[in-house]
Amino acid sequence: MRFYPPEKNVGGWDRLLRLIVGPILLIGSAAAILGVIVLSPILVALGVIVGATLTVTGLTQKCPLNNLLGLNTYKSRRTAESETEQENIERPA
């Protein structure tokens, strides 16, 4: 298991959800800081931390927690092409 530099391990729906939920949490936290909505300071801090983490990991496609847990939702073009080739080899003509 490599720790630095981590390979891309965030892709597909995982990345899409991170890029949607992260900014929503950041905007909600900013609205609370500006007084537009009322939230407890703990929720605001949690929103900033989680929102920033989701946004950064979605943009960079690298998540240290995924790396530690051995999770990988990223599919490179080479991996997708080799899987397609493998499927073609396994299918009888």
C-alpha positions in Angstrom: 0.0 0.0 0.0 1.5 3.3 -1.1 0.8 6.4 1.0 2.5 9.1 -1.1 1.7 10.2 -3.7 -1.6 8.4 -3.6 -3.0 7.0 -6.8 -6.4 8.3 -8.0 -9.0 6.3 -6.1 -12.2 8.4 -6.4 -14.3 8.3 -9.5 -17.8 7.6 -11.0 -20.7 8.1 -8.7 -18.5 8.5 -5.7 -16.8 11.6 -7.3 -20.1 13.0 -8.5 -21.7 12.8 -5.1 -18.6 14.4 -3.4 -18.7 17.3 -5.9 -22.4 17.9 -5.3 -22.6 17.4 -1.5 -19.3 19.1 -0.6 -20.1 22.5 -2.1 -23.7 22.3 -0.7 -22.3 21.8 2.8 -19.8 24.7 2.3 -22.6 27.0 1.1 -24.8 26.1 4.0 -22.0 26.7 6.4 -21.2 30.0 4.8 -24.9 31.0 5.0 -24.9 30.2 8.7 -21.7 32.2 9.3 -23.3 35.2 7.5 -26.5 34.8 9.6 -28.8 33.9 6.7 -29.7 30.7 8.5 -29.3 29.6 12.1 -27.2 26.6 12.9 -25.2 25.6 16.0 -21.5 26.4 15.8 -20.7 22.7 15.9 -22.8 22.0 12.8 -21.2 24.9 11.0 -17.7 23.7 11.8 -18.6 20.1 10.8 -20.1 21.4 7.6 -17.0 23.3 6.7 -14.7 20.4 7.5 -16.8 17.7 5.8 -17.7 20.0 2.9 -14.1 21.0 2.2 -12.9 17.4 2.5 -15.5 16.1 0.1 -14.9 18.9 -2.4 -11.1 18.5 -2.4 -11.2 14.8 -2.6 -13.7 15.0 -5.5 -11.6 17.5 -7.4 -8.3 15.7 -6.9 -9.8 12.2 -7.2 -7.6 11.1 -4.3 -8.9 10.2 -0.9 -6.5 9.1 1.9 -9.3 7.3 3.8 -10.2 5.3 0.6 -6.4 4.5 0.4 -6.3 3.2 4.0 -9.4 1.1 3.6 -8.3 -0.2 0.2 -11.3 1.3 -1.6 -11.0 2.4 -5.2 -13.9 3.7 -7.3 -11.7 5.2 -10.0 -11.5 3.5 -13.3 -8.7 4.6 -15.6 -9.1 4.3 -19.4 -6.4 1.7 -19.4 -8.2 -0.4 -16.8 -11.5 -0.1 -18.7 -9.9 -1.0 -22.0 -8.1 -4.0 -20.5 -11.4 -5.2 -18.9 -13.1 -4.9 -22.3 -10.3 -6.8 -23.9 -10.5 -9.5 -21.2 -14.3 -9.9 -21.8 -13.8 -10.2 -25.5 -11.2 -12.9 -25.0 -13.5 -14.9 -22.6 -16.5 -14.8 -25.0 -16.6 -17.6 -27.5 -17.0 -16.5 -31.2 
